[in-house]
Amino acid sequence: MGGRRRIISLIVLFASIFLVFNLLRLRGTDLRSTINNVPYPGKSRPHDAPTETELGRPYVLHDNHPISHLIGQADWAWRNYDSSRSKSFKQTVSKYRSKYGRHPPPKFDVWYEYARKRHVYNIDDFDQIMDDLRPFWAIDPPIIRRLAAHMWEIDADGVAGIHIRSKKIVKESNPSWRSETMVEVIKKFLEYLPDMDIAVNRFDQPRVVVPWKDMQGYLATETFRRQTLPEADGNFTSNMTEFLNTEVEHDEGPREDPGWYNAAGKQYMEIVKTACPPESPANIGQVASEASYKYQQGGVINNFNLSSDLCTVGPAIKDMHGFLFSATSISATKRLVPVFGECKVNVNSDILFPANMYWMHDDRYDYDDKYDKDWENKDEVVLWRGVTSGGTQVEDNWRRMHRQRLVLLLNSTNMENQEVRILSEQPEVIGAYENLRLFKPSSFAKQYTDVGFTEAIACDPNCSYIYDNALSFKPEVSLPEQFKSKYLVDVDGHSFSGRWRAFLESKSLGIKATIFREWHDSRLFAWRHFVPMDNRFDDIYTLLTYFIGVGDSGPNRSPGEPYVARHDAEAKRIAQQGREWANKVLRRDDIEIYMFRLLLEYGRLIDDDRDHIGYSGDGSELDKSDIGGGHY
């Protein structure tokens, strides 16, 4: 009998240890958001999941909403990213050679010290630079230099020029606010740069679309040319030719034709598909590619990168985004030319650099905490304000523009008697969800959304009248005042949105839909730092009802009546993580670090001796000294 008691006691002990261990694994909001909420006695908690005893049905410990799973997956991906960072210069150099197949560029040790002193978070995360520059290894350096030197000369081509000689910026050609801001950043590390000409896109829209077959040839050449010589020259080459002669009024040197052509107002997917794989949806006319980037349940995004890949989603959204079917200006080329730009779509070969509005101090884009309340004190509101940018509007196309579709979809009057899809909890099982395609969102939108245009622009010739019977213009809300709201939607305009970094820096939760790529994309993790949204916006009510909650789960719930438990803790957590992360990896210091590395790599790329120059040490010399700071 005593032996039996001991066995039972041991079983109880091990079970208790197992339970405590698992509870300790669930930290803070993790615990709260993984276990169904239980109402406090005597306190009403609308939208929270009921207890088993209330409904007498199976109790599901884990919330099976796909968004809950995606949040967990994003946390795992970020932890893996975080743990893989190089902790020393020696590791950084070794990883560089292993990943890219060549030595780092000259002055890499100087850049490393510069980055460490400014507390760079991940010294390895510069793949965007390497991807952008990779195909240019197939182009002879003198050709790259000639293109960069002269592309600014025809004003209508929309290119500015920055010219560096002997550690000085000696000239700015056809300047714009973008190139002028870039100059201010470059001055921070100018003393370490070789001579170069930099061509900067002056237009909002990206420029370079290289045909698929040509690009594959360039990439194959780059791969073939990789090598790490035992000894490499640690200096850039001096006295090269083919730069702009800045000492004369008109340089008579040879030119290269960049091959610009005008495609404004044309269907952009006709250009895009030339740069897509032959078997891609863009080239075989396949529209139903959803399964590759979103769940069938609720339509929520599970692959944010693919959701903006026009080779994948282009056929579905080609008539739903203003840039794709009614761009105000498109000047493109099929030739691989070295144009630096602030954004691009996935098939563009522009060289990305941090947008000027992320560097300059402008009240329209700079974060200001004046009205940024703590989460609990914010308004339970989904906010968006903007102008009707995004493409040229006429009477028969404006309803298909991306911003206009967003405003119409979140307008309670427009959505009267309309039905949309959401994920609703199954009546039979707590925490299990199914598609509900008959959700009437009008009353939800009226209670929780504040979305509207402040002004009509980009009309041909003046289309503000077409909105008179459809939408009412709303008062402008300054950027700091927008932070009073919990949920901030961010969508494209003519190109990318300059407000995005400020949204991330705030205590509000950013909800993002875009077709454009920026310099920082690899640093941001969807579902950990922000909420991704489909460019068709067909998931928006699934997203909002998940975080805000909807319906009543009580015993009087009617068949087909929607119910989604409130996930406010999850929203707060993502907002907080996005804010903390932006303050670590999207700082002005990070822009300097990125630009310094970009121009060192570019300087090596245009060097006649590029295969034989670089940093060839093992990195141990810097690891013996205190470089200062860092997150290692």
C-alpha positions in Angstrom: 0.0 0.0 0.0 2.8 2.4 0.9 4.6 1.6 -2.4 1.4 2.5 -4.3 1.1 5.9 -2.4 4.7 6.7 -3.3 4.1 6.0 -6.9 1.0 8.2 -6.9 3.0 10.9 -5.0 5.7 10.8 -7.6 3.2 11.1 -10.5 1.6 14.1 -8.8 5.0 15.7 -8.2 6.2 15.3 -11.9 2.8 16.5 -13.2 3.2 19.6 -10.9 6.7 20.3 -12.1 5.6 19.9 -15.8 2.7 22.4 -15.2 4.9 25.0 -13.5 7.6 24.7 -16.2 5.1 25.3 -19.0 3.5 28.2 -17.1 6.9 29.8 -16.7 7.6 29.4 -20.4 4.7 31.7 -21.1 5.9 35.1 -20.3 3.7 38.2 -19.6 1.4 38.8 -22.5 2.3 35.4 -23.9 0.5 33.7 -21.1 -2.4 36.1 -21.3 -2.8 35.8 -25.0 -2.4 32.1 -25.3 -5.0 31.1 -22.8 -8.6 32.1 -23.4 -9.5 35.1 -21.3 -11.8 34.5 -18.3 -14.0 37.4 -17.2 -13.4 38.9 -13.7 -16.2 38.2 -11.3 -18.7 41.0 -11.4 -16.9 42.9 -14.2 -18.2 43.0 -17.8 -15.5 42.2 -20.4 -17.1 42.5 -23.9 -15.6 40.2 -26.6 -13.7 38.0 -24.2 -14.0 34.2 -24.5 -16.4 32.6 -22.1 -15.5 29.8 -19.7 -16.4 26.1 -20.2 -19.0 26.2 -17.5 -20.8 29.1 -19.2 -21.4 27.2 -22.5 -20.9 23.5 -21.5 -18.7 22.8 -24.5 -15.1 21.8 -25.1 -12.4 24.2 -23.8 -9.5 24.9 -26.2 -6.4 25.9 -24.3 -4.7 27.5 -27.3 -6.3 30.1 -29.5 -6.4 28.6 -32.9 -6.9 31.8 -34.8 -4.3 31.9 -37.6 -3.1 35.4 -36.5 -2.2 33.9 -33.1 -0.1 31.3 -34.8 1.5 33.9 -37.1 2.5 36.0 -34.1 4.2 33.0 -32.6 6.0 32.1 -35.9 7.2 35.7 -36.2 8.6 35.6 -32.7 10.5 32.4 -33.5 11.9 33.9 -36.7 13.0 37.0 -35.0 14.7 35.1 -32.2 16.6 33.1 -34.8 17.6 36.3 -36.5 18.7 37.8 -33.2 20.8 34.9 -32.1 22.6 34.6 -35.4 24.3 38.0 -35.2 28.1 38.2 -35.4 29.6 39.1 -32.1 33.1 40.2 -33.3 34.8 41.6 -36.3 36.4 38.3 -37.0 33.0 36.6 -37.1 31.7 39.5 -39.3 34.5 39.1 -41.8 34.2 35.3 -41.9 30.4 35.5 -42.4 30.9 38.0 -45.2 33.3 35.8 -47.1 31.1 32.7 -46.6 27.9 34.4 -47.7 29.2 36.6 -50.6 32.3 34.7 -51.9 34.7 37.6 -51.8 36.6 39.8 -49.4 34.8 42.8 -47.9 35.6 46.1 -49.6 38.5 48.4 -48.7 37.9 50.4 -45.5 35.6 47.7 -44.2 37.4 47.8 -40.9 36.8 51.6 -40.7 33.1 51.0 -41.4 32.9 48.3 -38.8 34.3 50.7 -36.1 32.0 53.4 -37.3 29.0 51.1 -37.0 30.0 49.7 -33.6 30.5 53.1 -32.1 27.0 54.0 -33.2 25.5 50.9 -31.6 24.5 49.0 -34.8 22.2 46.2 -33.7 23.0 43.6 -36.4 26.3 44.1 -38.1 25.4 41.4 -40.7 22.1 42.7 -42.0 23.0 44.4 -45.2 21.8 41.8 -47.7 19.7 44.5 -49.4 22.9 46.3 -50.5 24.5 43.1 -51.7 21.4 42.1 -53.7 21.1 45.5 -55.3 24.7 45.6 -56.4 25.2 42.0 -57.3 24.2 42.1 -61.0 26.5 45.0 -61.7 29.5 42.7 -61.2 28.7 41.6 -64.7 29.1 45.1 -66.1 32.6 46.5 -66.8 33.5 49.3 -64.3 34.2 52.0 -66.9 30.6 51.5 -68.3 29.1 51.9 -64.9 31.2 55.0 -64.3 30.2 56.6 -67.7 26.5 55.9 -67.0 26.6 57.4 -63.5 28.6 60.4 -64.7 26.1 61.6 -67.4 22.6 60.4 -66.7 21.7 63.7 -65.1 22.3 65.7 -68.3 18.8 65.6 -69.8 16.4 67.2 -67.3 13.4 65.2 -68.5 15.2 61.9 -67.7 14.7 62.7 -64.0 18.2 62.0 -62.6 20.4 64.1 -60.3 24.2 63.7 -60.0 26.5 63.8 -57.0 30.2 64.0 -57.8 32.9 63.1 -55.2 36.6 63.9 -55.9 39.5 63.8 -53.4 37.2 63.3 -50.3 35.0 66.3 -51.3 31.7 66.7 -52.9 32.8 69.0 -55.7 29.5 69.3 -57.7 25.8 68.5 -57.6 24.2 68.2 -61.0 20.5 68.7 -61.7 19.9 68.5 -57.9 16.6 67.7 -56.2 15.5 67.5 -52.6 16.4 63.8 -52.6 20.0 64.3 -53.8 20.5 67.3 -51.5 19.5 65.3 -48.5 21.8 62.4 -49.6 24.7 64.9 -49.7 24.1 65.7 -46.0 24.3 62.1 -45.1 27.4 61.4 -47.2 29.2 64.3 -45.5 29.3 62.2 -42.2 31.8 59.7 -43.7 33.0 61.4 -46.9 36.7 61.3 -45.8 36.7 57.5 -46.4 35.1 57.3 -49.8 36.9 57.0 -53.1 36.1 59.2 -56.2 32.7 58.4 -57.6 29.6 59.8 -59.4 26.3 58.9 -58.0 23.1 59.0 -60.1 19.9 59.7 -58.0 16.4 59.1 -59.2 14.4 62.4 -58.9 11.0 60.7 -59.6 8.7 59.1 -57.0 8.5 55.9 -59.0 11.3 53.3 -59.6 13.0 53.1 -62.9 15.0 50.0 -63.9 13.3 46.7 -65.1 15.9 44.3 -66.6 14.4 41.4 -68.6 14.5 38.0 -66.8 16.9 36.3 -69.2 19.4 39.2 -69.1 19.3 39.3 -65.3 19.9 35.6 -65.0 23.0 36.0 -67.2 24.3 38.9 -65.0 23.8 36.9 -61.8 25.5 33.8 -63.3 28.5 36.0 -64.2 28.7 37.5 -60.7 28.7 34.0 -59.2 31.4 32.9 -61.5 33.6 35.9 -60.7 33.6 35.3 -56.9 37.0 34.8 -55.4 39.0 35.5 -52.2 42.6 36.0 -53.1 45.1 35.3 -50.3 46.3 38.9 -50.5 44.1 41.8 -51.6 45.0 45.5 -51.9 43.3 47.3 -49.1 43.0 50.6 -51.1 40.8 51.9 -53.8 42.4 52.5 -57.2 43.4 56.1 -57.9 43.3 58.2 -61.0 40.7 56.3 -63.0 39.0 57.8 -66.0 35.4 57.8 -67.2 34.2 60.0 -64.3 32.5 63.3 -65.1 35.1 66.0 -65.8 34.0 68.5 -63.2 36.6 71.1 -64.0 35.0 72.1 -67.3 31.6 73.5 -68.1 30.8 70.7 -70.6 32.4 67.3 -70.5 33.1 66.1 -74.0 33.9 62.5 -72.9 32.1 59.4 -74.1 28.5 58.6 -73.1 26.3 55.5 -72.6 22.7 55.6 -73.6 20.6 54.6 -70.5 17.7 53.7 -72.7 14.9 55.6 -70.9 11.4 55.3 -72.3 8.1 56.8 -71.2 5.3 54.5 -70.0 3.1 56.8 -68.0 -0.5 55.6 -67.9 0.3 52.2 -69.3 -0.4 48.9 -67.6 2.8 48.4 -65.6 2.4 44.6 -65.4 3.2 44.5 -69.1 6.6 45.9 -68.1 6.9 43.8 -64.9 6.3 40.4 -66.5 9.4 40.8 -68.7 11.5 40.6 -65.5 9.5 37.7 -64.0 10.3 34.0 -64.3 8.7 32.4 -67.3 6.6 30.1 -65.1 5.4 32.8 -62.7 1.7 33.8 -62.5 2.6 37.1 -64.1 3.7 35.3 -67.3 1.2 32.4 -67.4 -1.8 34.7 -66.6 -2.6 32.9 -63.3 -4.7 35.0 -60.9 -5.3 32.5 -58.1 -1.9 32.6 -56.4 -3.3 33.3 -52.9 -2.2 30.0 -51.4 1.5 31.0 -51.7 1.3 34.0 -49.5 -1.9 34.0 -47.4 -4.2 31.6 -45.5 -7.5 30.6 -46.9 -8.8 31.2 -43.4 -9.6 34.9 -43.2 -7.2 35.7 -46.0 -4.5 36.8 -43.6 -0.9 37.2 -44.9 1.6 34.5 -44.0 4.3 35.6 -46.3 4.7 39.4 -46.5 7.5 39.3 -49.0 5.4 37.3 -51.5 2.4 39.5 -50.9 4.2 42.3 -52.6 5.9 40.2 -55.3 4.3 41.4 -58.5 5.4 38.2 -60.3 3.1 36.4 -57.9 0.3 38.9 -57.0 0.5 41.2 -60.0 -2.2 39.5 -62.1 -4.7 39.8 -59.2 -4.0 43.5 -58.4 -3.0 45.0 -61.7 -6.2 47.0 -61.9 -6.4 47.6 -58.1 -3.3 49.8 -57.5 -2.9 53.2 -59.1 0.8 52.8 -59.8 0.1 49.6 -61.8 -2.6 51.0 -64.2 -2.6 54.8 -63.9 0.8 56.1 -62.7 1.3 59.8 -62.9 4.8 59.2 -64.4 6.7 56.2 -65.5 10.2 56.6 -67.1 11.8 53.2 -67.3 14.7 51.4 -68.9 15.5 47.7 -69.7 19.2 48.4 -69.3 21.0 47.7 -66.0 21.9 51.3 -65.0 23.3 52.4 -61.6 20.4 54.6 -60.4 20.0 55.1 -56.7 16.3 55.3 -55.6 14.2 55.4 -52.4 11.9 52.5 -53.3 11.2 49.9 -55.9 8.9 47.0 -56.6 10.4 43.5 -56.5 11.5 43.3 -60.2 13.2 46.7 -60.3 17.0 46.9 -60.2 17.3 50.4 -58.8 19.9 50.6 -56.0 18.0 51.4 -52.8 19.1 54.0 -50.3 17.2 55.3 -47.1 14.6 57.8 -48.1 15.3 61.4 -47.5 12.3 62.0 -45.4 13.7 59.5 -42.9 16.7 61.7 -42.5 15.5 65.3 -42.9 13.4 66.9 -40.1 9.9 67.4 -41.5 6.8 67.7 -39.4 4.9 65.6 -42.0 7.2 62.6 -41.4 9.0 63.0 -38.1 7.8 61.3 -35.0 6.6 63.6 -32.2 5.4 62.1 -28.9 3.2 65.1 -28.0 -0.1 63.1 -28.3 1.3 59.6 -28.2 -0.5 58.2 -25.2 0.1 54.9 -23.5 -1.9 52.1 -25.2 -4.6 51.9 -22.6 -5.3 55.6 -23.0 -5.5 55.6 -26.8 -8.8 55.8 -28.7 -10.1 52.4 -29.9 -10.0 53.8 -33.5 -8.6 52.7 -36.8 -7.3 55.9 -38.4 -6.1 56.9 -41.8 -5.8 60.3 -43.4 -4.4 61.3 -46.8 -4.8 62.9 -50.2 -6.0 61.1 -53.3 -2.5 60.3 -54.5 -1.5 57.1 -56.1 -2.3 57.6 -59.7 -4.1 59.8 -62.2 -7.8 59.7 -61.5 -10.6 60.1 -64.0 -14.3 59.5 -63.5 -14.3 55.8 -64.6 -11.2 54.6 -62.7 -11.0 56.3 -59.3 -12.9 53.6 -57.4 -10.2 51.1 -58.4 -7.3 53.2 -57.0 -5.8 51.6 -53.8 -6.3 54.6 -51.5 -9.9 55.1 -52.7 -10.7 51.4 -52.2 -9.4 51.6 -48.6 -11.5 54.6 -47.8 -14.6 53.1 -49.4 -14.1 49.8 -47.6 -13.9 51.4 -44.2 -16.7 53.9 -44.8 -19.8 52.8 -42.8 -22.2 54.5 -45.2 -20.7 52.9 -48.3 -20.6 49.5 -46.6 -24.3 49.7 -45.7 -25.9 46.3 -46.7 -22.4 45.1 -47.9 -21.0 41.7 -46.7 -17.3 40.8 -46.2 -15.4 37.8 -44.9 -14.0 37.5 -41.4 -13.0 34.7 -39.2 -15.6 33.9 -36.6 -15.3 31.5 -33.6 -17.1 28.3 -34.2 -20.2 27.9 -32.0 -19.2 24.3 -31.0 -15.5 24.9 -30.0 -14.1 27.8 -28.1 -10.9 29.1 -29.8 -11.5 27.4 -33.1 -12.4 29.6 -36.1 -14.0 29.4 -39.5 -14.7 31.7 -42.4 -17.8 33.8 -42.1 -18.5 35.4 -45.5 -21.7 37.2 -44.5 -20.3 39.7 -42.0 -22.0 43.1 -42.3 -19.3 45.6 -41.4 -21.2 48.9 -41.5 -21.9 49.3 -37.8 -18.4 48.0 -36.9 -16.9 50.6 -39.2 -19.0 53.3 -37.8 -17.9 52.6 -34.3 -14.2 51.9 -34.8 -12.9 53.6 -38.0 -12.0 57.2 -38.9 -10.8 57.1 -42.4 -11.0 59.7 -45.1 -9.4 62.0 -47.7 -8.4 65.6 -46.9 -7.9 66.8 -50.4 -8.3 65.7 -54.1 -5.1 65.7 -56.1 -3.7 64.0 -59.2 -7.0 64.5 -61.1 -7.3 64.9 -64.8 -8.1 67.6 -65.4 -10.0 68.3 -62.1 -11.9 65.4 -60.7 -12.7 66.5 -57.2 -16.3 66.7 -58.3 -16.5 62.9 -58.8 -16.2 62.5 -55.0 -19.1 64.8 -54.2 -21.7 62.1 -54.3 -19.6 59.3 -52.9 -17.3 60.6 -50.1 -17.1 63.6 -47.8 -13.7 65.1 -47.3 -12.5 65.1 -43.7 -10.4 67.5 -41.6 -6.7 67.0 -41.7 -5.2 65.2 -38.7 -1.5 66.1 -38.1 0.9 63.2 -37.7 1.4 63.7 -33.9 -2.4 63.8 -33.4 -2.8 60.5 -35.3 -1.0 58.8 -32.4 -4.0 59.3 -30.3 -5.5 56.2 -32.0 -4.6 52.6 -31.4 -4.5 51.5 -35.0 -2.8 53.3 -37.9 -3.2 52.1 -41.4 -0.4 52.7 -43.9 -0.8 52.3 -47.7 1.1 53.5 -50.7 0.6 56.9 -52.4 2.4 57.6 -55.7 5.1 55.3 -54.3 6.0 54.3 -50.8 4.7 56.0 -47.6 7.0 58.3 -45.8 5.0 58.1 -42.6 5.8 54.4 -42.0 8.9 54.9 -39.7 7.0 57.4 -37.5 4.1 54.9 -37.2 6.6 52.3 -36.1 8.2 54.7 -33.6 4.9 55.4 -32.0 3.0 53.5 -29.3 0.2 52.8 -31.9 0.0 49.6 -34.0 0.9 49.9 -37.7 -1.1 48.0 -40.3 0.8 47.9 -43.6 -0.1 47.2 -47.2 2.4 48.0 -50.0 3.9 46.8 -53.3 7.1 48.8 -52.7 10.4 47.7 -51.2 12.6 49.9 -49.0 16.1 49.7 -47.6 15.0 48.5 -44.2 12.6 45.7 -45.2 14.8 42.8 -44.0 14.9 44.3 -40.5 11.2 44.4 -40.0 9.3 41.2 -39.1 5.6 41.1 -40.0 3.4 40.0 -37.1 6.1 40.9 -34.6 6.8 44.6 -35.5 3.7 45.4 -37.5 0.5 43.8 -39.0 0.7 43.0 -42.7 -2.4 43.6 -44.9 -3.2 42.3 -48.4 -3.0 44.9 -51.2 -6.6 44.0 -52.0 -7.6 44.8 -48.4 -9.9 41.7 -48.4 -8.4 40.8 -45.0 -8.9 44.1 -43.3 -12.0 43.2 -41.3 -10.5 39.9 -40.3 -7.5 41.9 -38.9 -9.6 44.5 -37.1 -12.1 42.0 -35.6 -9.3 39.9 -34.3 -7.7 42.8 -32.4 -10.8 44.8 -31.4 -13.2 41.9 -31.1 -16.8 41.6 -32.2 -20.1 40.0 -31.1 -21.3 38.2 -28.0 -20.3 34.7 -27.1 -23.1 34.2 -24.6 -25.8 31.5 -24.7 -28.1 33.7 -26.7 -25.8 33.8 -29.6 -27.8 33.2 -32.8 -26.6 30.7 -35.5 -24.4 32.6 -38.0 -23.9 35.5 -35.6 -20.2 36.5 -35.6 -18.0 36.3 -32.6 -14.3 37.0 -32.3 -12.6 37.4 -28.9 -10.8 40.6 -28.2 -7.0 40.4 -28.6 -6.0 43.8 -27.3 -3.0 42.4 -25.4 -1.6 41.0 -28.7 -2.1 44.4 -30.4 -0.4 46.2 -27.6 2.5 43.8 -27.7 3.2 44.1 -31.4 2.9 47.9 -31.1 5.4 47.9 -28.3 7.8 45.5 -30.1 7.6 47.6 -33.2 8.4 50.8 -31.3 11.4 49.3 -29.4 12.7 47.8 -32.7 12.4 51.0 -34.7 14.4 52.8 -32.0 17.2 50.2 -32.4 17.4 49.6 -36.2 15.8 52.6 -38.0 17.6 55.5 -36.3 19.4 58.3 -38.1 22.6 56.5 -37.0 21.4 53.4 -38.9 20.8 55.5 -42.0 24.4 56.7 -41.8 25.8 53.2 -41.3 23.8 51.8 -44.2 24.8 54.6 -46.6 28.5 54.3 -45.6 28.4 50.6 -46.3 26.5 51.1 -49.5 29.0 53.5 -50.9 32.0 51.4 -49.9 30.5 48.5 -51.8 29.6 50.8 -54.7 33.1 52.3 -54.7 34.6 48.8 -55.0 32.1 47.8 -57.7 33.1 50.7 -60.0 36.9 50.1 -59.4 38.9 48.8 -62.4 40.8 46.5 -60.0 37.7 45.4 -58.1 38.6 41.7 -58.2 41.9 42.4 -56.4 41.0 45.0 -53.8 39.4 44.5 -50.4 40.0 43.8 -46.8 41.9 40.5 -46.6 42.7 40.3 -42.9 41.0 37.9 -40.5 39.5 40.6 -38.3 41.4 39.6 -35.1 43.2 43.0 -34.9 40.0 44.9 -34.1 38.7 42.3 -31.7 41.8 43.0 -29.5 40.8 46.6 -28.9 37.7 48.2 -27.4 35.7 49.6 -30.3 33.0 50.9 -28.1 29.3 50.1 -27.5 27.2 47.8 -29.5 24.5 45.2 -28.8 26.7 42.2 -28.7 
